[in-house]
């Protein structure tokens, strides 16, 4: 269903008993570019803007203007609603361009229509999308994502399709047999989600089908984004692994286009991105280096290298034509990035010949182009070196049709190995690994990549394509100021830094140092690759001066204790681009790779392990919407919206595959059992998000049912963590003994911020009193609060406004900066390059990502809770 119609239905589903909104519209909102300036090249831009409760009516139109007051065409739609029916988050789409300036203003008013709106024509066979810069035809069925792209009536690309290469390793008659099999994407569903006037979005779902047999596998979702007046297509590609880890090895995974070539070979061009510029060569070079022998060659070669038209051979005299034709014509080119710090560019004259190395570098920007002076196709893969092994391949450059392959997993690399790192478990007490046979499976894990296509009317200059590549690598986005996000009162308890408070200023310095250390470790330690980028290691091994990459549950962190949300809160508080970009990478990884999307464990995530999907603990706290909401609302990313909706029934899956199955006896009186936190609060975050996105009050009622049950017996809540649970009724019942004592698990996976939002959206005096009682219990005995003593003390201080409680909370916060604290150690990391370190390292004994993340959450939340309270 197209998104505008879905939004209308969602709005209609909201309760008719809405509050009267303010008679005057909300104040104008200033939007700035995250990376400080307008994009260097024209491109589609999408962003989310929050509104304070009760300020924006759902029917209010929105106008965007530049600094001069000139209207900028914009398309808007609601992303979420407050309980009173007013808009909570708005999605915006526009065409970004250098002319827009450094800031824009959003206000209530009639939006400007684009000079050339996106036009979508629907036929029985296809969607035909005209942006004003090109026309793209998307079939409703078959294997071509895109059947053709034309610019000014000339076809520049055709037969865009997904491809995969399977390397099947099996044992037959006692012998290991390896076979390769080619697969092509096959559609199952094509949906028009948005239809203009500024942006159109098409969603394509399907599976890869064998080109020689009957097998289908590797489900995929692709979204194509088109923006009025721009000559680019954004493509978001998500693939799910559903094979057998011991047999199915992916040898190649990518996207292929055919590019028609009509000009003579000297007028055909290749562009491949290097570290900071472009490799730019014609298919056949004019011999400018022999200017004394070839008339006019020097001047013609200069024009040719710039991508401009060279003379047709027929226009040359016989001798000059013969000299030109004596030059080699290069049929194939490839750029391979098989490691984070090395790429190579090679070319050859044909399949009969060897590859010749043309260039080597460190980190490619990840862009390619093939075409002639009358048009061609450019393509970029975002996070090209970060998600190695990647590649671009161009073949057939001397023929009438070139093939451009964008490899998300290059066939030049070893085949993708999805097996677990060992075939047996390791002691939980030593390795912190929860192993169980059959649970260390990659079935259902996913990966999302972002690709940009440029259908072009001519070969671009190096400067033009470089600007495009840089924009695709770091997509421009608009953001509000921290004060504006704060005024909207979204995402719970947080606030911009108050540097007038000496204690808060010191804490901010330590927050910045913690971020600098961990973001630096990602670079220093090379935490990258198709399945790894966007995650970090959990526990540091002081003796080895190495992270415990090979020790059970101490290796990849898999969102343990919410570093994703630490980074998002820091972006909201500071507006810094580096926080936003790393938070985006972490969210993209944790929501895809660390979660099972299909199969036995669908809807649950995997706990930290040497292999991302290796742990036997499959839990809703890793898949919960609370980890994804920031990115979704700030970016409008539809893929993330799908993933939040996909976990709405994770409560039933948690009962089926309970994370406590090894430590608690099976319940008798209820279908299953869950922890109040993180389990039930994870369910509540899923329901809360769906309720605010759609207005469907079923999900609000699920939350109220749980809050009623949790507050019905306060002493039971304060004593024990585990409850009986029935996913059919959403009822929680006191479980009794044996049980797990109430502790910080209820808050350290984001539970406290979920509660903060729930009580704001669903006033519930009984649960509010019960929650306050827990915080008072912890404030009275900080050690019992585990990782959350400052938050508990600050919560009580805010509730009571008691000067003594305020002083206590500030004292607890200050204690986190004691000389022996992790925060203090991170302030003085040690550079080490001794003989027992393979490379120079930064050494911080005892450092740990999840505990650092929790300290950051302590600071962020406690300072926010205390901000309006007197300091003395």
Beta strands, then each sheet from edge to edge (+ up, - down):
strand 1: 29-33
strand 2: 43-50
strand 3: 62-66
strand 4: 71-72
strand 5: 75-81
strand 6: 87-96
strand 7: 103-108
strand 8: 119-122
strand 9: 126-130
strand 10: 135-139
strand 11: 146-151
strand 12: 154-172
strand 13: 175-195
strand 14: 199-210
strand 15: 216-227
strand 16: 233-240
strand 17: 248-260
strand 18: 268-273
strand 19: 278-282
strand 20: 332-339
strand 21: 342-348
strand 22: 356-361
strand 23: 367-372
strand 24: 375-381
strand 25: 390-395
strand 26: 401-409
strand 27: 446-456
strand 28: 478-479
strand 29: 540-541
strand 30: 546-547
strand 31: 605-606
strand 32: 618-619
strand 33: 672-675
strand 34: 722-726
strand 35: 731-734
strand 36: 830-832
strand 37: 841-843
sheet 1: 4+ 3- 7+ 1- 28+
sheet 2: 2+ 6- 5+
sheet 3: 8+ 9- 10+ 11- 12+ 13- 14+ 15- 16+ 27- 24+ 23- 18+ 19-
sheet 4: 8+ 9- 10+ 11- 12+ 17- 26+ 25- 20+ 21- 22+
sheet 5: 29+ 30-
sheet 6: 31+ 32-
sheet 7: 33+ 34- 35+
sheet 8: 36+ 37-
end
